[in-house]
Amino acid sequence: MPLSKRAAAEFIGTFWLVFGGCGSAVLAAAFPSLGIGFLGVALAFGLTLLTMAFAIGHISGCHINPAVTVGLVIGKRFPASELWAYVVAQVAGGIVASSVLYVIATGKPGFELGGFACNGYAEHSPGGYSMVSCLVAEVVLTFMFLMIIQGATDRRAPAGFAPIPIGLGLTLIHLIGIPVTNLSVNPARSTGPAVFVGGWALGQLWLFWLAPIVGAAIAGIVYPAVLGEPEAERKAAAAR
């Protein structure tokens, strides 16, 4: 599959993740009478990933997250030469999704931009968590997310089921992390809304690039070293 088509799939997938996940927070969770709430937002993010994993997983691998791409490069699951094409497509998808969401949201009289589903720490953390707490949470949660991804897509795992544990994993991660940072684990997801909020959101965006990439990079090292397929088994499988 040409890189241009795979990058296009990453753009579309990231668009859906940000539009569906952040859209559920901005358009639905903001209105308690609609009943979506905290759990609904977590499910929305998980469902966007699950649906896209089935839709484009066979085309691009459905990374739709710069941290995932970095982690898979470090884990030798993805070529480093294609990293930037994926990252650019993912960030562009996140920004365009936020643009569409902004157009829809501002169509309601009295709409206030507020946090616009941005990620933040300290006074901009939903639960008022410190910068250190938010940094640790994002590193650990991204690490576990990449461990789930690598395990679910391992050659030894049951074929065809990977989108399910990955989507459910993202849902669980949101249930843990929304009160802390509004949950990122994805620099593209964080960048899109921050572009529209500006100010503090752009000022704190560094953490939501650094922490997910660090967590993903650690997982890219740990999974092959600790849980990866033994060399003898891998060579035997390749010879069959």
DOVEX-621456 format. One record per residue (C-alpha): residue in one letter; y, z, x. Coordinates in steps of 0.2 Angstrom, whole numbers, padded with zeros to 4 digits, always signed. Layout:
BEGIN
aYZX
...
//
This chain:
BEGIN
m+0000+0000+0000
p+0017-0005+0008
l+0028+0010+0013
s+0042+0003+0001
k+0031+0005-0014
r+0025+0022-0009
a+0043+0028-0006
a+0047+0022-0023
a+0033+0032-0030
e+0040+0047-0021
f+0057+0044-0028
i+0050+0043-0046
g+0039+0058-0044
t+0053+0069-0037
f+0065+0063-0051
w+0052+0069-0064
l+0049+0085-0055
v+0068+0089-0054
f+0072+0082-0071
g+0058+0091-0080
g+0058+0107-0071
c+0077+0110-0069
g+0080+0102-0086
s+0069+0115-0094
a+0080+0128-0086
v+0096+0120-0090
l+0093+0113-0107
a+0080+0124-0115
a+0078+0141-0106
a+0097+0144-0108
f+0095+0145-0126
p+0083+0160-0131
s+0081+0154-0149
l+0071+0139-0142
g+0058+0151-0135
i+0054+0143-0118
g+0060+0157-0107
f+0054+0161-0090
l+0036+0156-0093
g+0041+0140-0100
v+0051+0135-0085
a+0037+0139-0073
l+0025+0129-0084
a+0037+0114-0084
f+0037+0113-0065
g+0018+0115-0064
l+0016+0101-0078
t+0028+0089-0069
l+0018+0090-0053
l+0001+0089-0062
t+0006+0074-0072
m+0014+0065-0057
a-0001+0069-0046
f-0012+0060-0058
a+0001+0046-0060
i+0006+0042-0042
g-0007+0052-0031
h-0017+0037-0028
i-0001+0027-0023
s+0009+0039-0012
g-0001+0055-0011
c+0012+0063-0023
h+0021+0074-0010
i+0037+0074-0020
n+0043+0088-0008
p+0050+0086+0010
a+0041+0102+0015
v+0024+0095+0009
t+0027+0080+0019
v+0031+0090+0035
g+0016+0101+0032
l+0005+0086+0030
v+0012+0078+0046
i+0009+0094+0056
g-0009+0096+0048
k-0012+0078+0054
r-0014+0072+0036
f+0001+0060+0036
p+0009+0049+0049
a+0025+0056+0057
s+0032+0038+0058
e+0033+0038+0039
l+0040+0055+0036
w+0059+0050+0035
a+0055+0036+0022
y+0047+0049+0011
v+0060+0063+0014
v+0075+0051+0010
a+0066+0045-0006
q+0062+0063-0012
v+0080+0069-0009
a+0087+0053-0018
g+0075+0056-0033
g+0081+0074-0034
i+0100+0070-0034
v+0098+0056-0046
a+0088+0067-0058
s+0101+0080-0057
s+0114+0067-0061
v+0105+0062-0077
l+0103+0080-0081
y+0121+0083-0079
v+0126+0069-0090
i+0115+0075-0104
a+0120+0093-0102
t+0139+0090-0102
g+0136+0081-0119
k+0136+0098-0127
p+0153+0105-0132
g+0157+0120-0123
f+0144+0117-0109
e+0147+0127-0093
l+0140+0121-0077
g+0136+0139-0071
g+0121+0139-0058
f+0114+0123-0065
a+0097+0129-0060
c+0102+0131-0042
n+0093+0142-0029
g+0102+0156-0021
y+0101+0173-0012
a+0111+0190-0013
e+0123+0189-0027
h+0116+0172-0032
s+0098+0178-0033
p+0093+0180-0051
g+0086+0198-0047
g+0099+0201-0034
y+0087+0200-0019
s+0094+0200-0001
m+0094+0185+0010
v+0080+0192+0020
s+0069+0195+0005
c+0073+0177-0001
l+0069+0170+0016
v+0052+0179+0017
a+0048+0174-0001
e+0051+0156+0001
v+0042+0155+0018
v+0026+0164+0011
l+0026+0155-0006
t+0028+0138+0002
f+0014+0143+0015
m+0002+0147+0000
f+0007+0131-0009
l+0003+0120+0006
m-0014+0130+0008
i-0018+0125-0010
i-0013+0107-0007
q-0023+0105+0009
g-0038+0114+0001
a-0038+0105-0015
t-0037+0088-0006
d-0050+0092+0007
r-0064+0079+0009
r-0076+0093+0005
a-0067+0098-0011
p-0073+0091-0028
a-0066+0073-0030
g-0053+0070-0043
f-0048+0087-0048
a-0034+0091-0035
p-0019+0089-0047
i-0026+0103-0058
p-0026+0117-0045
i-0010+0110-0037
g-0001+0110-0053
l-0007+0127-0058
g-0003+0134-0041
l+0016+0128-0043
t+0016+0137-0060
l+0010+0153-0052
i+0022+0152-0037
h+0037+0150-0050
l+0031+0165-0060
i+0032+0175-0043
g+0048+0167-0036
i+0060+0163-0050
p+0067+0181-0051
v+0069+0181-0032
t+0077+0164-0028
n+0075+0154-0044
l+0062+0147-0033
s+0063+0132-0022
v+0048+0129-0010
n+0056+0111-0011
p+0072+0106-0002
a+0074+0090-0013
r+0073+0101-0029
s+0086+0112-0021
t+0098+0099-0015
g+0100+0089-0032
p+0108+0103-0042
a+0117+0110-0027
v+0127+0094-0025
f+0134+0096-0043
v+0138+0115-0041
g+0145+0113-0024
g+0153+0129-0016
w+0141+0143-0014
a+0126+0132-0019
l+0129+0120-0004
g+0133+0135+0007
q+0116+0143+0004
l+0106+0127+0004
w+0101+0129+0022
l+0089+0143+0017
f+0081+0132+0005
w+0078+0118+0018
l+0073+0130+0032
a+0061+0142+0023
p+0050+0129+0014
i+0049+0118+0030
v+0044+0134+0041
g+0031+0139+0028
a+0024+0122+0026
a+0023+0120+0045
i+0014+0136+0047
a+0001+0131+0034
g-0001+0114+0042
i-0006+0123+0058
v-0017+0137+0050
y-0027+0127+0037
p-0035+0115+0050
a-0038+0129+0062
v-0045+0142+0051
l-0052+0132+0036
g-0053+0114+0042
e-0069+0104+0043
p-0079+0107+0059
e-0078+0093+0071
a-0097+0090+0071
e-0097+0088+0052
r-0081+0077+0052
k-0089+0065+0065
a-0105+0065+0055
a-0096+0061+0039
a-0086+0047+0048
a-0102+0039+0054
r-0111+0038+0037
//
